[in-house]
Amino acid sequence: PQVSGDCHGGRLTASASIFPTDSREPEGPRDFDAKFALSGVTLGPLITDLRRKLASDRPAEEKTKAPTVDAPLNGPPTPGVSNASVPATSTDMSTADSASKSLAKLDVGMTLAGTIGNTESRRGRGTANAGQGTLLSLPLVTRLAEASNFQLPTGEPLDLLQASFFVQGRTISFEELSIFSASLEFLGFGTLAWPDMNLDMVFSHRATN
């Protein structure tokens, strides 16, 4: 099957093939091989839709729990790179709430394969890029980073994202997750558990000028 259509100001395309896991057992388990792409999709409305979907799918007893963050926004010392710890509970608007207001454009390309009905069999890779508008506005985070890099703390918005990732079962592993403001670059890596949305990331930052 193939799917294409409009999606929040951009385009969505997807295709998939389904075939027997073992050609000698046509009635047995079936594998799939899928490709998925987003082009020029407005980030904020897409995140809002995903949050609503996850909230509706989550068991009632889970809805009162706060999201789990296993690592603060800091990283191991790196030559020439200054790191700043960011408290998990800050006075800034939450990342998700801020991103839900974003007008940035998102491009995503992803492949995924596995056995139907076997979540742990999923394997895939993908890339994502977003820009042409503010992604996040987290003044406290960026002011801390700017100050630690001996820059005037202006709290610039983050307006460019580049990411590469791979999928293994229920885990999305980010090999690279870079987020930029006009004068700062946040470099990160880590994992995201799906659909729990438990995030385990490490970030460092450095001045870009």
N, C-alpha and C positions, 0 to 999 in steps of 0.2 A: 504493500500500500504506500501511497504518497499523499502528503498533506501540504498545502500552502495557503497562506492567508495574511490579512492585515493584523497587526498586533501593536497597539498603542503607538501609532505613528510610524511604525516600521513594518517589516515583513518577517514571517515565520515560515520555515520550510522544514519538512521532515520526510524521511523515507525509511522503509524497513523491509526486510525479507525474513521469512519464517520457514524453517525446514526441519526434518527429523534429525535428532541428535545422532542416531545410528541409522544409516540408509537401509540397513537390513531389517529395521523395525519401524515401518512407516506409521504405525499406530502408537508408538512409544513417545517418550519425552521429545519436546521440540525446542530447538534453539532459535535465537533471533539475532539479527545484525542490523543496527539502526544508525542513522545519521540525523543530526538535528542542527539547525542554524537559526540564529536571530540576526537581523540586520537593521540598524537604525531604530531600535525599539527604545522608547522613553523609559528610563530606569524606574522613576518613582511609582507610576501606576502599576508597573509589573511587580514590584516588591509588595505593594499593597495587596494585589491579587494573591500572591504567594502566601502572605501572612494570613489572609482570610481563609485560604484553603487549608493551611497547616492548622489553624485554630479550630476549624470545623472537623478536621480529621482526628485531632488529639482527644484521647479519652477524657471524660469529665474530670476525673481526679487529678489529671496532669495539668489542667488549665490554670490552676492557682499557683503552680510552681514557677519560680523565676528561671530564666535561661541559665544554663551552666556555662561558666567561663573558667577553664582550667588553668589559664596562664594570663598574667597581666601583659600589658602592651610594653614589654621590654625585651631585651635580648642580651646574649653574651657579649662581653667587651670585644670590639673589633677595632683594629688599628685605624685611626683617622675617623672613627665613627663614634658619636656620642649617643648614649642611650639614656632614656628617662623612664622611670616607672610611672605608670598611670593607674590610680586607684580604680578598682572595679566599680565602685559606686561614686561617681562624680556628679557635679551639679549640671553637667552638660546634658542636652537632650540625648536619649539613647540613639545608638548608631542606626538601628532599624527605623526609628521614627524620623531621623534626619534624612536617611536615604529615601524614605517614602515620599519626600517632597522634592526629590531630585528631578531636574529636567534634562539631565545628561542622556546621551544616546549610547546604547549598548549593542555591541556585536559579539556573538558567541558562535563557536563551531565545536561540535562534539560528536564523537562516535561511541557507541555502546553495544556490547554483545554479551550473550549469556544464555542460560536455559530458562524458559518460561516457567514461572512458579518457584524458581530457586534464586532468591535474592543474593545469596553468597557467591553465586557463579558470575555475577556481573563484572565486566572488565571494560574499561574505556579510557579515552583521553579527550582533552579539550583545551581551548584557549578562550579568553574573554578580554575585551577591551572596551573601555567606556570613557567618554569625554564630551567635549562641546557643551559643557555646562557644569555647574557645581554638583559634585557627587555627595559630599558630606559637609556639614558645618559642625565641627567639634572644637569650639574655641579654646576650651581648657587644655585639650590634648595638644593642639598645635602651639599654643602659647608656651607650654612647658618645653616642647621640643625646640622652639625658636630660642627661648632663653638659654637652654643648655648648649646651643650652638652659637652663643654670643650674638644673637640677633635681637632686634627690637621685637618684643612679643605683640604681634598684631592679630593673631588668631585667624590667619588666612584660611579660606575654605579649601577643601581638597577637590581637585577638578580633573584628575586623570587617573585611570586605573589600567593596569596590565596584569594578567594572570595566566598561568598555565597549571593544569591539574590533571590527575588521573583518578579513576574510579576503581575500587576493589570492594566488591560486596556492598556494604552499607556505608563505606567510608570514602569521602572525597579528600584526597591528599593534594594540597597546594605545594607544588615545587617552587613556585615563585608567585608572590603577590605584592606588587609594587603600587603604591598610591602616592600621588604627587600633589603638592600645592605649588604656588609660584616660586617658593624659595626652599621647600623641604621635600625630601623623598623618604617615604616609609617603606622599608624592605621587610617582607615577612615570608614565613612558611609555616605549615602546620596542617591540621586535619579538621574536617567537618563531618560529624556523624549524621546520617540521613535516615529517617525523617526527624530524629530527636532534636537536631539543630544544636547539638553540643559542640562547642568550638574550642579547639586547643591550638592556639597560634602564638608565635614568637615574632616580635617586630623589633627592628632597630631603625634608626633614622639618621640622616645626614643632610647638611646644607647642599643645595644644588648650585649655589653661586657664591 
